[in-house]
Structures are given as C-alpha cells and as structure tokens.
Amino acid sequence: MSSKQIDPASEVDVLVVGGGPAGCAAATLVAQAGHRVMLLERQETPIFKIGESLIPASFETLDRLGMIDQLRASRFPKKYSVQFFSGSGKASSPFYFHETDPGDRSQTWQVLRSEFDGMLLANAEHHGVDVRRGAAVKEILFDGPAGGRAVGVKASFSGGESRKIKSRVLMDATGQRAMIARQLGIRQHDACLRMAAIFTHFEGAQRDPGIDEGATLILQTEDNRCWFWYIPLPDDRVSVGVVGPIDYLIRDRQGNPQATFDQEVMRCPGLAPRLTTARQSMGVKVLNDFSYTAERAAGDGWVLVGDAFGFLDPIYSSGMLLALKSGELAADATIAALAAEDPSAERLGTFEPTLRAGMASFRQLIYAFYTPDFNFARFLKRFPQHRLAVVDILIGDVFDRDFSALFEDLQTMISSLRPAQPAQAGETITEETTMAVEGAA
Ligand SMILES: Cc1cc2nc3c(=O)[nH]c(=O)nc-3n(C[C@H](O)[C@H](O)[C@H](O)COP(=O)(O)OP(=O)(O)OC[C@H]3O[C@@H](n4cnc5c(N)ncnc54)[C@H](O)[C@@H]3O)c2cc1C
C-alpha cells in the first residue's frame, strides 16, 4: 500500500504532528492497521538533527515498521559496542552488544538524522500515511477554553495556505517543541538534570579499526565536570558533543560556545588526540535544559509521543529508542481506542505506565552517572549479580521489566544525589535553543 491523499476538509482518524522517529513510528503503525492517517511535518526536507546513535532495543520497533532491510543496506556505520574513557583518558574494554545478545540486536546503527528521518517519512508514506511536508502546525484546537477534547489543528502549508484539520485522535510528536504540553502548561523539568550540550561534526578524525570503527565513545573530561560523545557517521564524519551543567558550560563562560567547546576538548585526554588531524565541518550548536516530562501522556482525543512527552538525557542514547517505542505503544493504544470508538484519555493513555516505568529505569542509571564519586565499576564489583540488569538497561530492554533489586542496591551507594543547578524561581532558561555559531571552521 502507498499513501493516498486525504481531503483535509474531512475528519482524519489520526493526525500526527511531527515527522521524527516518534511521529513516523506512530503514524506508520496506525496506518498499517487500516486507519486514515495524516502526518504534518513543518520541514520541506529533513534537516540536521541531533540524536545520531541508536541502541539495540530499537530493533523491534524498526522491524515492525519494516525498516531493517533498508538500514542493513544503508551507508550508516554499524555500531557493535560502546566504550567509556575516564577523565585520565583510561579506556574501559569496549562493551560489545553480542556479549549479552548474540542475535539480530548485537549490532545497531549510527545515523545521519537528515537521512534517517527521510527514510522513516518515506516508509510512512509507503504504508499509507498521507505525509504533508512543509506543513507547520500553528495551534492545537481543543473544544474547551482550557483544554478539553483535542479536535484538530490550525496549520499553514507551503505556498502560504492556512487551514484547520479535524481529527479523532491527535498525536503530538513535535519533539522538544512539545506543543500540547507547553500549551497546557504540563511540562515538568527535571531539577536534577539541568544540563547543556555543545556539539558539532568533524571530518578526518581518528577512528578505531575493524569492528570498533562504528563504536560510540563516552569520554569524561579530566575534572569529571563534563563528558563528550564521539559518534562515527558516514563520509568520514564524526559527531562530537560535550555535555555538562548549564552554569558551567553556558552561564559562566561569556557566551562563546565555540571557545568553550575547544577548551573542554583540551581538557579531555581521551578525545583530544583523536581530533588532531580533524577539521570541524560545521559551526557548533547549543541545546540546554532538555530534560523534562509531561504530567500526562494522553488526554481526551490527544496523545504525546517521543520528546513531546519527555526526554531524559543524552548519556545512554535512549532518546530515539524512547521516541520509537512510545510511538509504537501509543499507536497500539490508539488502534484499540478507535476500535472501541472511545478516544478518551483513559483509553488512549493505557500505554503510559509502561512508558513511564521504562523511562524510570533509564533515569535511575542516569542519576547514578551524574552522582559525584559514584562509579559503575565499583558498584558492580560490590554487587556482581546486577551486571546483566545494568546491561539490559543500557541496551534498552527496559519495558515490562522489574529492576527493583538493582535499584535498591544502587540506592545504598548513592546516599546523596546532588541536584545539578535547579533553576531559581521565575528564572527563564532558553527554550528551543538550537543556536548555530557563525564563523566556525
Ligand atoms: C544533546 C542531545 C544529544 C542526543 N543524542 C542522542 C543519541 O545519541 N541517541 C539518541 O537516540 N537520542 C539522542 N538524543 C535524543 C533525540 O534527539 C530525541 O530523543 C529524538 O530525536 C526524539 O524524536 P522525536 O520524534 O520525538 O522528535 P524529533 O526528532 O525532534 O522530531 C520532531 C519533529 O516535529 C517537527 N515539528 C516540530 N514542531 C512542528 C510543528 N509545529 N508543525 C509540524 N511539525 C513540527 C520537527 O520539524 C521534527 O521533525 C539527543 C538529544 C540531545 C538533546
């Protein structure tokens, strides 16, 4: 089946706003079930986006979407492992996914998001979704003044036309723009994770040989205040980004993110030698305060998926898995709600406990990572029985699992989690702060 255009004057079964991994997964699966689905994506063509490293548990959703053959045939580097580097530059042994799961999921991919999102959108069309590119939603329409039932959107299309589109179920997949959560004021920032990231691409950086060529590297800076990601991409490109507290990386650094990035590279003994022969191929970009969750994932006639519901932190590359999986879970709940002719908050929100529990498992390990003096090697030496559970979370096997024994023991070693720079009351932290810095090499 391939896409059929839906008359925008008619009511669509499901209207998806946003064509990233969450929106494409949700739209494709609902369309596969035979419903009339329209997806509105504001970009004419997919553009640069951060979020380039998949984790193994994404396999199931990508398989259900019918994407695996395309990914296997793609030029995306194959990722078999993750490797951690201490602040002194000392490398852990690479953690190979095949050690715990020798099957299909022993390898995943590092993706250029402009191409990956384009593949997902084309695949959605192939499965019958009416994809409208260059269609920006300006307002979510509710049937009451302060929320109520979502009934559609007001959108502007390329060419300047503006119109209302009515829907039985509206799926917000607008990423960090989080249209519904912002409109309803239900977005809650995580006071323990007020982080910033400065990132860019390089060409000609040093890559490891063989099976390690596509590995994600996580490298601490020497004072352990920040960490870098190092993600190999096609065309000899490597994505490099530094993550640390907002105050340290942004507020205290006189507004020059490129200089901050360069200084932190020099403070990262595991990274600096890899970049000596490299050329930075685009200006640095900055994002901050990206960790939040909405108070609820569904209301009457609406559902939140992917970053529009919540985002944790980049450290374990969980974002795209959670986007794909929440799209899948929400699609199944929506299909059931439509079958029952009851797109109420109760029915649409049946997936929320599963999603929240999965996110909570990642969150525990993220808090542990940012706890001063906490060290996973030391923890696993003391509690070796938890190694497999930790590994399961790192590969993304977090849904419908009980990790309470692991978390109880983890708590004994994390006596005092220090919140990282909670914002002052009334303080505004820049939203949607993707900022290209001109003039970088
Ligand atoms: C610093 C950083 C590093 C990260 N690294 C990783 C990583 O290595 N691996 C990983 O898995 N994840 C990573 N992530 C997370 C990842 O980027 C996101 O979780 C993922 O992109 C979420 O997918 P999504 O579909 O929810 O949203 P998005 O991919 O953001 O897609 C949202 C779409 O909605 C569209 N849209 C927005 N507003 C409108 C509108 N009004 N009308 C129409 N369309 C609209 C946008 O154009 C966009 O295409 C990282 C995040 C950060 C902040």
Ligand as a Chemical Component Dictionary entry (heavy atoms), coordinates in Angstrom:
data_LIG
# 
_chem_comp.id                   LIG 
_chem_comp.type                 NON-POLYMER 
_chem_comp.pdbx_formal_charge   0 
_chem_comp.three_letter_code    LIG 
# 
loop_
_chem_comp_atom.comp_id 
_chem_comp_atom.atom_id 
_chem_comp_atom.alt_atom_id 
_chem_comp_atom.type_symbol 
_chem_comp_atom.charge 
_chem_comp_atom.model_Cartn_x 
_chem_comp_atom.model_Cartn_y 
_chem_comp_atom.model_Cartn_z 
_chem_comp_atom.pdbx_ordinal 
LIG C1  C1  C 0 22.340 16.857 23.171 1  
LIG C2  C2  C 0 21.492 15.687 22.752 2  
LIG C3  C3  C 0 22.085 14.537 22.224 3  
LIG C4  C4  C 0 21.302 13.440 21.857 4  
LIG N1  N1  N 0 21.898 12.288 21.404 5  
LIG C5  C5  C 0 21.132 11.203 21.152 6  
LIG C6  C6  C 0 21.716 9.976  20.716 7  
LIG O1  O1  O 0 22.923 9.850  20.513 8  
LIG N2  N2  N 0 20.891 8.918  20.503 9  
LIG C7  C7  C 0 19.541 9.008  20.687 10 
LIG O2  O2  O 0 18.829 8.014  20.499 11 
LIG N3  N3  N 0 18.958 10.167 21.055 12 
LIG C8  C8  C 0 19.711 11.255 21.288 13 
LIG N4  N4  N 0 19.123 12.420 21.641 14 
LIG C9  C9  C 0 17.660 12.477 21.721 15 
LIG C10 C10 C 0 16.991 12.523 20.346 16 
LIG O3  O3  O 0 17.488 13.600 19.614 17 
LIG C11 C11 C 0 15.484 12.683 20.538 18 
LIG O4  O4  O 0 15.053 11.932 21.639 19 
LIG C12 C12 C 0 14.713 12.235 19.308 20 
LIG O5  O5  O 0 15.068 12.995 18.185 21 
LIG C13 C13 C 0 13.216 12.391 19.590 22 
LIG O6  O6  O 0 12.471 12.061 18.440 23 
LIG P1  P1  P 0 11.042 12.738 18.245 24 
LIG O7  O7  O 0 10.456 12.098 17.043 25 
LIG O8  O8  O 0 10.290 12.717 19.499 26 
LIG O9  O9  O 0 11.352 14.281 17.976 27 
LIG P2  P2  P 0 12.171 14.959 16.801 28 
LIG O10 O10 O 0 13.138 14.043 16.202 29 
LIG O11 O11 O 0 12.675 16.252 17.356 30 
LIG O12 O12 O 0 11.056 15.265 15.694 31 
LIG C14 C14 C 0 10.083 16.251 15.887 32 
LIG C15 C15 C 0 9.585  16.704 14.521 33 
LIG O13 O13 O 0 8.464  17.560 14.691 34 
LIG C16 C16 C 0 8.546  18.588 13.740 35 
LIG N5  N5  N 0 7.769  19.717 14.250 36 
LIG C17 C17 C 0 8.018  20.446 15.362 37 
LIG N6  N6  N 0 7.077  21.403 15.505 38 
LIG C18 C18 C 0 6.207  21.253 14.486 39 
LIG C19 C19 C 0 5.037  21.939 14.104 40 
LIG N7  N7  N 0 4.567  22.969 14.807 41 
LIG N8  N8  N 0 4.364  21.534 12.976 42 
LIG C20 C20 C 0 4.827  20.477 12.256 43 
LIG N9  N9  N 0 5.963  19.801 12.573 44 
LIG C21 C21 C 0 6.638  20.174 13.676 45 
LIG C22 C22 C 0 10.054 18.887 13.653 46 
LIG O14 O14 O 0 10.386 19.545 12.444 47 
LIG C23 C23 C 0 10.643 17.490 13.764 48 
LIG O15 O15 O 0 10.864 16.899 12.508 49 
LIG C24 C24 C 0 19.894 13.527 21.999 50 
LIG C25 C25 C 0 19.297 14.690 22.494 51 
LIG C26 C26 C 0 20.068 15.746 22.877 52 
LIG C27 C27 C 0 19.404 16.977 23.440 53 
# 
loop_
_chem_comp_bond.comp_id 
_chem_comp_bond.atom_id_1 
_chem_comp_bond.atom_id_2 
_chem_comp_bond.value_order 
_chem_comp_bond.pdbx_ordinal 
LIG C1  C2  SING 1  
LIG C2  C3  SING 2  
LIG C2  C26 DOUB 3  
LIG C3  C4  DOUB 4  
LIG C4  N1  SING 5  
LIG C4  C24 SING 6  
LIG N1  C5  DOUB 7  
LIG C5  C6  SING 8  
LIG C5  C8  SING 9  
LIG C6  O1  DOUB 10 
LIG C6  N2  SING 11 
LIG N2  C7  SING 12 
LIG C7  O2  DOUB 13 
LIG C7  N3  SING 14 
LIG N3  C8  DOUB 15 
LIG C8  N4  SING 16 
LIG N4  C9  SING 17 
LIG N4  C24 SING 18 
LIG C9  C10 SING 19 
LIG C10 O3  SING 20 
LIG C10 C11 SING 21 
LIG C11 O4  SING 22 
LIG C11 C12 SING 23 
LIG C12 O5  SING 24 
LIG C12 C13 SING 25 
LIG C13 O6  SING 26 
LIG O6  P1  SING 27 
LIG P1  O7  DOUB 28 
LIG P1  O8  SING 29 
LIG P1  O9  SING 30 
LIG O9  P2  SING 31 
LIG P2  O10 DOUB 32 
LIG P2  O11 SING 33 
LIG P2  O12 SING 34 
LIG O12 C14 SING 35 
LIG C14 C15 SING 36 
LIG C15 O13 SING 37 
LIG C15 C23 SING 38 
LIG O13 C16 SING 39 
LIG C16 N5  SING 40 
LIG C16 C22 SING 41 
LIG N5  C17 SING 42 
LIG N5  C21 SING 43 
LIG C17 N6  DOUB 44 
LIG N6  C18 SING 45 
LIG C18 C19 SING 46 
LIG C18 C21 DOUB 47 
LIG C19 N7  SING 48 
LIG C19 N8  DOUB 49 
LIG N8  C20 SING 50 
LIG C20 N9  DOUB 51 
LIG N9  C21 SING 52 
LIG C22 O14 SING 53 
LIG C22 C23 SING 54 
LIG C23 O15 SING 55 
LIG C24 C25 DOUB 56 
LIG C25 C26 SING 57 
LIG C26 C27 SING 58 
# 
